[in-house]
Amino acid sequence: MYEIISFISISVLSLVFYFLFKKNRIIISNRLAWLSVKIIIFLAGIIIVYINIMKFNDYLDKKSWPTVKGEIVDFKIVGIKTREPDISYRFLVKGTSFKGHTNLATPFFGSSKSQEQTARVISGNYQVGDSVMVYYDANNPKYSALKIRPLWSTYMQLTFGIFIVSGMLALILIPLNSKEDKK
């Protein structure tokens, strides 16, 4: 859902840029055009910040999920270019058995060798047969997790959005000296 909103925002931004800077289409002055661009980028930054704050709210909501004891049933390292752990676990809720999978939000950056090492370190903490605490959605237990935490990319996107917002706000509020200003 959040990715769709981001895609739509970028598409609208691209169209606005196209119409603002296409030859013979600029009806407004260069100064006003650049101010418009700054405002549009500022609004895109606001959207990025909002989307990532909503992601953090989702994680906070999941923190209140009930927990139950579960068991690790499988552990393997998967992927060709991106190596990550794939942990399968089983748990019971009101007599019904559920199965879940997780990669524990392992970051996918770095070399394959470092990803493999990270996955092996994680495998030392999760062995087949180990007992684990499982968070699950009380309304729909098929949604579950071993750890509730934001993805590293959520932090990066939020930081990027804040950077865009603060940078564009500064550019909007602090006019730059230009030849057009001196006229």
Backbone torsions as a table, in degrees:
resi	resn	phi	psi	omega
1	MET	NA	-48.9	-178.4
2	TYR	-64.4	-34.4	-179.6
3	GLU	-67.5	-35.1	178.7
4	ILE	-65.2	-43.3	178.4
5	ILE	-61.9	-42.4	178.3
6	SER	-61.9	-43.7	-179.6
7	PHE	-62.1	-45.0	179.6
8	ILE	-63.2	-42.4	179.7
9	SER	-60.6	-44.9	-179.4
10	ILE	-66.7	-38.3	178.6
11	SER	-63.6	-45.6	178.6
12	VAL	-63.2	-43.2	178.6
13	LEU	-59.5	-42.6	179.3
14	SER	-63.1	-42.9	178.3
15	LEU	-62.2	-42.1	179.2
16	VAL	-62.3	-45.1	177.3
17	PHE	-58.7	-43.4	-179.4
18	TYR	-58.5	-49.1	-177.5
19	PHE	-72.7	-28.8	178.6
20	LEU	-72.7	-34.5	-170.9
21	PHE	-114.1	2.8	176.1
22	LYS	-67.7	136.7	-178.9
23	LYS	-55.2	142.1	177.8
24	ASN	65.2	9.3	178.0
25	ARG	-108.0	-17.0	-178.4
26	ILE	-73.0	112.6	-179.3
27	ILE	-97.2	-18.8	-177.2
28	ILE	-104.2	166.1	-179.0
29	SER	-68.3	160.8	178.5
30	ASN	-59.2	-40.5	-179.1
31	ARG	-60.9	-45.2	179.8
32	LEU	-68.7	-36.0	177.8
33	ALA	-62.5	-46.3	179.8
34	TRP	-67.1	-35.7	175.2
35	LEU	-62.6	-41.2	177.7
36	SER	-61.7	-43.2	179.0
37	VAL	-61.4	-44.8	179.8
38	LYS	-61.4	-41.7	179.9
39	ILE	-66.3	-40.2	179.3
40	ILE	-65.0	-44.0	178.2
41	ILE	-64.7	-39.7	176.2
42	PHE	-58.2	-45.9	179.3
43	LEU	-65.7	-36.9	175.9
44	ALA	-62.7	-39.9	176.4
45	GLY	-62.6	-41.0	177.2
46	ILE	-60.3	-41.8	179.3
47	ILE	-63.4	-44.0	178.8
48	ILE	-61.1	-45.2	179.0
49	VAL	-62.4	-45.6	-179.0
50	TYR	-60.3	-46.6	-179.1
51	ILE	-59.2	-43.0	-177.5
52	ASN	-74.9	-29.8	173.0
53	ILE	-66.2	-37.6	176.6
54	MET	-63.8	-37.9	176.3
55	LYS	-62.3	-42.4	177.2
56	PHE	-62.6	-39.0	177.0
57	ASN	-62.0	-38.6	176.0
58	ASP	-59.5	-43.3	179.3
59	TYR	-64.8	-40.0	178.4
60	LEU	-64.2	-38.8	176.9
61	ASP	-63.3	-41.2	-179.8
62	LYS	-66.8	-26.9	178.0
63	LYS	-61.2	-25.0	-179.7
64	SER	-89.3	1.9	177.3
65	TRP	-62.7	146.5	174.9
66	PRO	-69.1	160.8	178.4
67	THR	-119.9	157.5	177.7
68	VAL	-149.3	153.8	177.3
69	LYS	-74.3	138.5	177.3
70	GLY	-132.5	-176.7	-178.1
71	GLU	-137.3	137.6	175.0
72	ILE	-72.8	125.7	-179.8
73	VAL	-109.4	-17.6	178.8
74	ASP	-160.2	146.5	174.4
75	PHE	-143.2	127.1	175.4
76	LYS	-148.4	160.2	175.8
77	ILE	-103.1	122.6	-173.2
78	VAL	-118.9	165.2	176.4
79	GLY	102.8	155.4	179.1
80	ILE	-105.6	-63.0	177.8
81	LYS	-80.4	-39.7	178.6
82	THR	-109.0	116.2	-178.1
83	ARG	-99.3	127.8	179.7
84	GLU	-148.9	156.4	177.6
85	PRO	-74.5	147.5	172.6
86	ASP	-126.0	106.5	-176.4
87	ILE	-105.6	125.0	175.4
88	SER	-106.2	138.6	-179.8
89	TYR	-140.4	160.8	-178.6
90	ARG	-129.6	144.8	178.3
91	PHE	-152.2	159.6	-179.5
92	LEU	-112.8	135.0	173.2
93	VAL	-131.0	116.4	179.6
94	LYS	51.6	42.7	176.1
95	GLY	82.7	-4.6	179.3
96	THR	-103.0	132.8	-178.6
97	SER	-87.5	135.8	176.9
98	PHE	-127.5	153.5	178.2
99	LYS	-124.9	141.2	178.6
100	GLY	-132.9	162.1	177.0
101	HIS	-130.4	148.3	175.6
102	THR	-154.0	154.9	169.6
103	ASN	-112.4	8.9	-179.7
104	LEU	57.8	31.0	178.2
105	ALA	55.0	40.0	179.5
106	THR	-68.4	128.9	179.2
107	PRO	-62.1	145.5	-177.2
108	PHE	-102.4	13.2	179.0
109	PHE	-93.0	166.9	-178.6
110	GLY	99.8	175.1	-179.3
111	SER	-76.0	161.9	178.2
112	SER	-58.6	-35.8	-179.6
113	LYS	-65.2	-44.9	-179.9
114	SER	-69.4	-34.3	176.0
115	GLN	-64.4	-40.9	178.5
116	GLU	-63.0	-42.9	178.9
117	GLN	-63.2	-42.2	178.1
118	THR	-60.9	-45.1	179.4
119	ALA	-62.4	-38.2	178.8
120	ARG	-67.4	-39.1	176.8
121	VAL	-61.5	-44.1	178.5
122	ILE	-63.0	-37.9	-178.7
123	SER	-63.5	-25.8	176.5
124	GLY	-68.1	-25.0	-179.9
125	ASN	-90.3	-18.3	-177.0
126	TYR	-130.7	100.8	178.7
127	GLN	-107.0	149.5	177.5
128	VAL	-57.0	131.2	-179.2
129	GLY	96.9	-14.6	179.1
130	ASP	-65.7	146.2	174.7
131	SER	-87.0	135.0	-179.2
132	VAL	-136.0	156.6	173.2
133	MET	-88.7	130.7	-177.8
134	VAL	-115.8	125.4	171.1
135	TYR	-84.2	137.8	178.1
136	TYR	-142.6	153.0	178.1
137	ASP	-76.9	118.3	-176.9
138	ALA	-62.0	-29.8	179.4
139	ASN	-80.2	-25.2	-179.4
140	ASN	-151.6	85.9	-173.3
141	PRO	-61.3	-11.8	177.2
142	LYS	-66.9	-17.6	173.4
143	TYR	-91.4	115.7	-175.3
144	SER	-147.8	168.7	179.2
145	ALA	-158.2	151.0	174.2
146	LEU	-86.7	-35.3	178.8
147	LYS	-131.5	139.9	176.7
148	ILE	-110.3	107.3	176.5
149	ARG	-159.6	151.3	178.5
150	PRO	-66.2	151.5	174.4
151	LEU	-69.1	152.3	178.2
152	TRP	-59.9	-33.1	-178.3
153	SER	-66.6	-27.2	177.3
154	THR	-64.9	-42.9	177.0
155	TYR	-62.2	-43.1	-178.3
156	MET	-64.9	-44.2	-179.2
157	GLN	-66.7	-38.7	178.3
158	LEU	-63.9	-43.7	178.0
159	THR	-62.1	-43.3	178.5
160	PHE	-61.5	-44.6	179.1
161	GLY	-62.0	-43.4	178.5
162	ILE	-64.2	-39.5	177.5
163	PHE	-61.3	-45.7	179.2
164	ILE	-62.4	-47.9	-178.2
165	VAL	-60.2	-49.6	-177.2
166	SER	-67.9	-38.8	179.0
167	GLY	-65.4	-46.0	-179.8
168	MET	-69.5	-35.7	177.1
169	LEU	-61.8	-42.3	178.0
170	ALA	-63.7	-43.2	-180.0
171	LEU	-67.4	-31.1	178.7
172	ILE	-74.6	-43.6	-174.4
173	LEU	-82.6	-28.5	-178.8
174	ILE	-108.1	98.6	-178.1
175	PRO	-67.0	141.4	177.5
176	LEU	-87.3	144.8	176.7
177	ASN	-71.8	128.3	178.7
178	SER	-142.3	170.9	178.9
179	LYS	-60.8	-36.2	-178.9
180	GLU	-65.4	-33.3	179.4
181	ASP	-67.7	-31.4	-175.0
182	LYS	-77.9	-15.1	-178.7
183	LYS	-75.9	NA	NA
